[in-house]
């Protein structure tokens, strides 16, 4: 399989000789032809749309081509061949002479495709979809591998072109050369001849038939089904919004037949890239098969990228499962930890702004701002002791910051933590003044440490598995994406960012779990017993 990928890579290199800025379009044309599908190129005149078809013909050993510029006066004779006068005269049989015309070609290029009349359209539908052409009384199988159609416009609505438009599975916007170095090489080139393709690289008729059987055997992992499911849901929601906005003509219509053919395109992509299973990176090619209007291309790109990301996060990595486990563990720890309501109605406000610290041996009352107390946590924050300048018998614990350095003696700087209607000052617990007759706090139900240890161990095991899966996914998908034969530079960048994002998410969960472990350990450390007879100065000495 890897040998096949090397061969296709070399074949594309030869097909793209003296091709400037259209290498990706040529590769998509080859992919669509191997998948047995047709490609539509939308772009202005003079951007090498016909060149794509000419190069595609070279990919097939002994391949023949047919090119035609449509007009509203085009007749079936000009595409499918003239009626055989001798057969009509001698045998009274209506047949066309198809040799040298579309029914006998390996690769077909039809320019200005939407100008085809109804008689041509009807025959094209059967040729494109079933690879058959009805010639008189007989239905013949055509050798068509790839049909490349082009136009500088999309099919007009209300002209009966919807069925023909739906037959073009791959739809590509083709513009002028954007890279300046490619542009300079193009205008400086003098050769207009097609390259010579090594016959050993070209695709033979029997080989092509064998590839079709092998493509059908390419496996579809459930994560790929998940991408399709998510896309279908997203498209249905989008169409519903368009209907509500009276813009139903801008909806995204994707037929069941089209979904089936798109999956075959992904299978062909995986096969030619040397794989026996479709990868997430292959799904980026869905961007070429879902839009109906140019203005929908960015929307479709976003939908496809989002579906791939969600499939990886949900099915392959189960990031949602880890997220749910972390949320659940946080809730359990919160229920086991100290009650920390921002406003406890049981605490008595003093002078509207303060809580009063009780059982402190000092000459006067010790107060702390209620707002400062509510912001305390179990990690400890520094406060300093200051005399209230308005009340001679009061001292206030105020937040200490760097601006007070040198102004407050070290023996008047304390570390405060929050307790249950209490405050820890240098690890000594002091109760706060409460409202007489207030309801007691509910008891704290502490989960046995061995149970929590088991929960942490279980989550650690799950996260380790996700980290390993993420590492494998990153390595496997990144390597596959970087060497992918049919992805554009932009699509590769989309996959790189997506994989990096997954790594960052997993790293974030690791940090979150570590923080929970640390908080749990701190919560369960044994602090000194309640020091009811200790003075504040005594607490400071510790």
N, C-alpha and C positions, 0 to 999 in steps of 0.2 A: 504493500500500500504506500509506503514511504517512497518507493521507486516511482510510483505513478505520480506522486506530488512533484517530485524532481522533474519528471518528464513534462508535466503540464506547465511547470514554471519555465522550463527551457522553451517550450512551444510558445508561450506568451511572450517571452523575450524576443523570439524571432518574428512573431506577428507584430510586435510593437517597434520593430526596427524603423527608424525614421518617422516615428509617431511622436507628436509633441503635445503633451497635456491631455491626451485622450486614452492613455494606457488603461485607466480604470474602466472606461466605457467598453474597450475591446475585451477586457477580461469578463465583464458582465455579459457581453454578447456571446462569448464562448460558453459561459456557465449556462445561460438560458438555452443555447442550442443543445448542449449535452443533456440538459433536463427535458429536452423536447418541447420547449416553449418559445414564444415569440417576444421580441423586445421592441418597445416604442421609444424613439428618440425625439424629444421636443426641443427645438432650438431654431434660431434664425438661419438663413442661407449662409453658406461659406464657413461652417464650423466642423467640417469633415464628417458629417453624418454618413454619407455614402461610402467614405473610406472605411468605416467600421465594417460594413457588409463585405467589401472587397477583401479585407484582411480575414474576415471570418471564413470565407470560402477556402482560404489557404490552409485552414486547420484540418480540412478533410481530404484524405487521399483520393485523388482523381475527382475532386469536387467540381461541380459546375454551378454557375450562378445565373440569375436573371434579375435585371434591373428595369424599373419602369417608373416614369414620372406621370402620375395621375392627373387627369383634368376632368372637368364635368362632361367632356365629350368622349371619354375613353369607353371602349367597347370590350366585351368579353373576348373577342377575337384577338385583341392586342395583348391580352394577358395569358389566355389559355390556349391560344393557337387558332388558326382559321379552320373553317369547316372543310373536310376533305371532299372535294368535288367528285373525285373518282368513286369514293365509297357511296356517296349520295346518288350518283348517276348509275353506277353499275349494280349496287346491291341494295339501293334504297335504304341506306343506313346513315343516320345522322351522327357523325363523329368528327372530332377535331384532330388536327395534326398537332400533337402536343410537344413533339421533339423541338428543343430549343426555346421552349416557353416555360412558364411557371410550373406546370405539372411535372416537368422533367428535371428541375433544378434542385441542387443540394442546399443552396443558400439563395434567398430571395430578398431583394431590396425594393420596397415600394415607397416612393417619395410622394408627399402630399396625399397621404392615404385617405383622408376624409372626403376627398373629391370623388371617390369611387361611387358609381351608380348602384342602385339596388340589385341589378343582375350580377354585378361583380361581387358585391358584398355577400350575397347568399352563398356563392361558390367559395369565397374566401373563408367563411365561417366553418365550413366542413373541412377545408384543406388545413386550416390552422389547428382546429380542435382534434380532428380524427385522422389527419394525414391521409385523407382520401379525396379523390375527385371523380365525379360522375361524368364519364365521357360517353354520351349517347346512351346506349342500353346498359353499358358496363360501368362498374365502379372500380377504379384503379387505385392502388396504393402508391402514393407519391414518395419520392426519396428525400423529401424536405427535412432538413435538420434544424435550420434556423431561419426564421422570417424576421427581417429588420424593417420596420416601418418608420417613417419620419414625417414631420410636419412642423411648421412654425406656429401652429395653433392646436388647441384641443378640439375635440368634436363638438359641434354646436348642438345644444339641446333641442329636442323636438324634431330632429332630422332622421330618427330611426337608426342612429349609429351606436346606441348603447350596447347592443350585443357584440358588435365588432370591437368596440373599445374594451369590453370586458375580456376579450380573448388575448389582449396583450398583457401578459403577466408581469413583466418587468418594464417599468416606466422610468426613464432617466431624462433629467434636464441637462442639455448640452449647450455650453456657451463657448465663448472665445477663449483663447489661451490666457491664463491669468499669470502664470509664473513668467517673469521677464526673461530669465535665461532660456526657458523653453521657446518663448516668442522669438528671441534673437536667433536661436538655432533653426527655427522654422523658416524665417525669412532669408537666412543665409544658405539653406540647403538648396541643392541644384537637382538632386535625383528625384524623379517622380515615379520611378518604377517600383512595383511591388517587390518585397523581399523574397528570397528563395528559402523555402521551409524544408528542412530535412525530412525526407519521406519517412524516416524511422520515428519521427516525432508526430507526424500527421496521423489522424484517426481514420482507421479503416472501417469499412461497412460492417463486417462481422464483429469487429472489436466494439464498435458502437452499440450493436445489438446486445453483446455480452455485458457491456457497462450498464445497460438499462436493467438487466436482471440483478446485477450487483447493487445498483442504486436502490432498488426495491427492497433489498435485504438490510439496508442501513437502519440501525435501531434508533428508536425515539425514546429518550429518557423521559420520565414523568415530569421533570422540570421544564422540558420543552412544551409538553401539553399544558403545563401551568402558564407558561408565557402566552400561549394561544388563548387560553381561557380568560386570562386577565385582559388581553387585548380585545377580545370579543365584548367583554363587559364594558370596557372603557369606550369602545366605539358605539355600543348601544346607548350608553349614557349621553355621549356626545350628540348622537342623532336625536335623542329625546329632547335635549336642550335646543337643538336647531328647530325642531317642530314647534316647540313652545314659543320660539322667537320668530315664527313664520318664515323660516329660512331653510325649509326642507330640501331645496335644490342644492344646498351646500352640505348635505349629509354624506357620510362615508358608507357606500354600499359595497359590501364584500360578500359575494355569493358563496354557497357551500362548495361549489366546484372550484372557486378561486382559492379558498382555504386549502383544499386538498392539493391543488397544484403548487401552492406556496410551500407546503410541507415537502413536496417532491423536490422543489428547488433547494430547500435546505439539505435534503438528503444528498442531492447531487453535489452541493458545496462540500459537505463533509467527506463524501467519497473522493472527490478530486483533490481534497486536502489530505488524503491518506488516512482517513478515520473510518471506523465502522459504526460510529454513533454521532448523532448531531450534537454540536456544542452550543453553548449560549452565544458565543461569538457569531455563529452562523445565523442566529435569529436577527442580527442587525440587518441582514439582507431583506427582511420583511418591510423595511422602509420603502423599498422600490415597488412594492405591490399593493399598497393600501390607499394611496392618495388618488383623488379624482381631479382636484384643482391645484394649481401651483401654490396658492395661498395655504393649502393644507399640508405642505411638505414639512414645515417646521413642527406642526402639530403632531403629525404621524411620527416624526423622529422622536419627539418627546414621549409619545405613547409607547413606542417600542422600547425605548431606553428604560422607561419606568417599569414596564412589564418584566423585562429581563432582570432589573434590579430587585423587584419584589419577589420574583421566583427564586433568585439566589438567596435572598434574605430569609424567605419563608420556608422553602422546601429543602434547599441544599444545606443551608447553614442553621436554620431554625433560630434566627436571631430574636424573633418574637417570643419564642419559648424562654430564651435566656432573659429577655426583658421582663416577661411576666413573672419569672421566678425571682428576679431581683426586687421587683415591686412588692411581691408577696412577702419576701424576707424582710424588707424594710418595714412593711406594715406590722409584721409580727414583732420586730425589734422595738418599734415605736410603742406597741401595746404593752411590751414587757418593761420598757424603760420608765424613767421618771415622768410624771404627768407635767406637761409644760404648756398649759393654756396661757395665751397672751393676757387674758384678763380673768383672774380668779376672783369670783364674787366673794369668796371667803376671806380675802385679805383686806385689812382695814386701811383705807387711804388717810394719811395725815396731811393736813393743810393742802388737800386736793392733789398734791404732786408726789408725795413720798410714801414709802413703806417704812415701818419702824422695826429695827432689829432689836430683838429681846435678849435678855439674859447676858448682856454685855456689861462687865464691870468697868464702868467709867463714869466720870462725873457729868452726867447729862444724858440726853437721848442720842441714839445713833440712827440716822436716817439714810435711805438710799432712794434715788429717783425711781418711781414705778416703771418708767419707760426703760431705764437702764437695767433694772432687774429682769424685765421681760425679754431683754436681748441676751441675757446670760445663757451660757451653754455648759456642757460638762468638761470642756477643754480648759477653761479658766481664762479670765481677762483681768488685766491690772487696773486697780483703783487706788486712789490716794485719799487720806483722811484730812478733811478741812473743817475748820470751825465755821459755823453759820454766822456771818457777820451781822445778821439781823436778830438772831436769837442767841443769847449768851449761853444758854444751857443745851444747845444742840450742836452735834457734829454730823457732817454729811460725807458719805462715801461717793466720790466723783470719779469718772473715768480718767485714767492717767494716759497722757500722750507725750510725744517727744518734746513738745513745746514747754512742758513742765520740768524738763531735765535740769537739775541744778537748783531748782526752786523748792523742791519737796525732798525732805530727808528720806533716806532709804528705809528707815524704820517706820515710816508712815505710808509705805507702798505695800499693798496687799493683793493677793490673787483671789478672785472671787469666782465661785461656781454656783449654779442654781440648784436648789433642792426642792423638796416637796413642801411648799409654804415655809421655806427656810432658805438660808444662804450659807454656803461654805466659805469661810474666810481663812485662807491658808490651811485648808483641809479640816478646819473645825466648823461644825455645823451649829448655826444659831437660828432659832425660830423667828418668824415674822409675826407682828401683831395681827391678830385675826378679829373678824367681826364677832361679837358675842353671840353664841348660839348657832354659829354657821354650821352647815352640813360638813361632815368630815369627808376628806378625799376618799374615793374608792380604793380598796386595797390593790396593790400591784401584783398581778399574777405573773410570777417569774417562771418562765419555762425552764425545766431542768437543763443544766448546761450540756449534759450528754446529748439531749434532743437537738439543741441548737448546733452543737458540734457536728452532729450527723447531717443536719440541714446544710451547713457550710460545706461539709465534705461532699455531699451530693451535688450541690451547685458547682463546686470546684471541679468535680469530675465532668459535669456537663459542659462547663466553660472550656475545660482543657480539650474536650472532644471538638467543640466548635472552633477553637483556635487551630487545632490540627487540620480540620476540614477547610478552614479559611486559608491556611497556608498552602494546602494542596490545591485548592481552587485557584488561588492567585498564581501559583507556579504553572499549573497546567493550562489555565485559560490565557494567561499572559503570553506564554510561549506560543500557543496555538494562534492567538490573535495577531501577534507580531509577524508571523510568517504566513498569515492567511492570504490566499491567492486572489480573493475577490472583494476584500474590504478596502474602503477608501481610507486616506490618512485621518479624516475626521472621525470615521467610525472606530478606528483603532484608538484614537484619543478618548472617545466616549467610553470604550471598554476599560482603558487604563484608569480613568478617573473613577469608574464604578468599582473596580477591584480595590483601588486605594481607599475608597470610601468604606468598603466593607472591612478592610483591615483596621481603619480608624475606629469604626463602630465596635469591633471586637476588643480593641485595645481600651476603649472607653469603658466597656463592661468589666474588663479586668481591673481597671483602676477603681471602679465603683465597688466591686467585690472586696478589694483590698481595704478600701475606706470603711466598708461595713464591718469587716473583721476587726479593724483597729478600734472602731467605735464600740463594738461589742466587748472587746477586751477591756477598754477603758471603763465601760459601764459596770463591768463585773469585778473590777479591782476592789480590794478591801480597804476602805478608808478608816481613819481613826474613829473611835466611838464618839458619840455626842459629848462635847466638852462644856457642860452647863456651868461649871465653876471656873472656866478659864476666862481671863480678861482679854480684851482686844490686844493689849500689849503683849500678853502671853502668846496669843496666836501669831503675832508678828515675829516672835523669836523663833518660831518653827518654820 
